[in-house]
Structures are given as structure tokens and as C-alpha cells.
């Protein structure tokens, strides 16, 4: 995951993605908010499991005493897709290239 403090930071690093966001959402206050970019659906799902909405399940860095880590058996791509589909589209955007971009502010 890459975190950008503003649209201008994102634009300097990923101009094509910045252009896509402008075409979809137009200019707005979202450009001044934090933008998180996940390169894959799997990256987005892993983040949500370990630092996001599932953090209370404590799945990361656990010592399972020789038992397998459950994250290794989760279809992260399917979970990432389900999270995007069920998530609030005013904060989550799936790009044409299957990157996931989230904003703290909302797109409008």
C-alpha cells in the first residue's frame, strides 16, 4: 500500500492513476485528503485483515503454536473483490487495472 498525503503527491508518483481519478471524480476536496493506493485486490484484502476492518481478529503476527496461519488459506483476491463490492463507493474506487484507491474524505 502506498499512502499519499494529497492528490498532488499521487500525481507526481502515478500520473496516469491521477488522471483516471480526475476523469471519474472531477476536482474536489478529496484532492486534499489522504489517498491510499493498493496495487492489487489481494493487497487491499490483506490490509483490511491486518490493519483495517478485521484488525480486532488479531490475524497478523500471531504465534499459532505450529498451527497454520489462517491468512495463508484465505482467497485474498476474492475477499478484496467482495470488500470493494460491499464497501462504500464514496470512499473506495477500483481502477480499470484492478488497483484499489481509498480516500479519507470521500470522492464528492
URBELDA-V695239 format. One record per run of one state. SS is the DSSP state (A for helix, B for strand, O for the rest). FROM is the first residue (numbers start at 1). TO is the last residue. If there is no record, write none. Layout:
ss,from,to
SS,FROM,TO
SS,FROM,TO
This chain:
ss,from,to
O,1,1
B,2,4
O,5,6
A,7,13
O,14,14
A,15,25
O,26,28
A,29,32
O,33,34
B,35,38
O,39,40
A,41,50
O,51,54
A,55,57
O,58,69
A,70,73
O,74,75
A,76,86
O,87,91
B,92,94
O,95,99
B,100,103
O,104,108
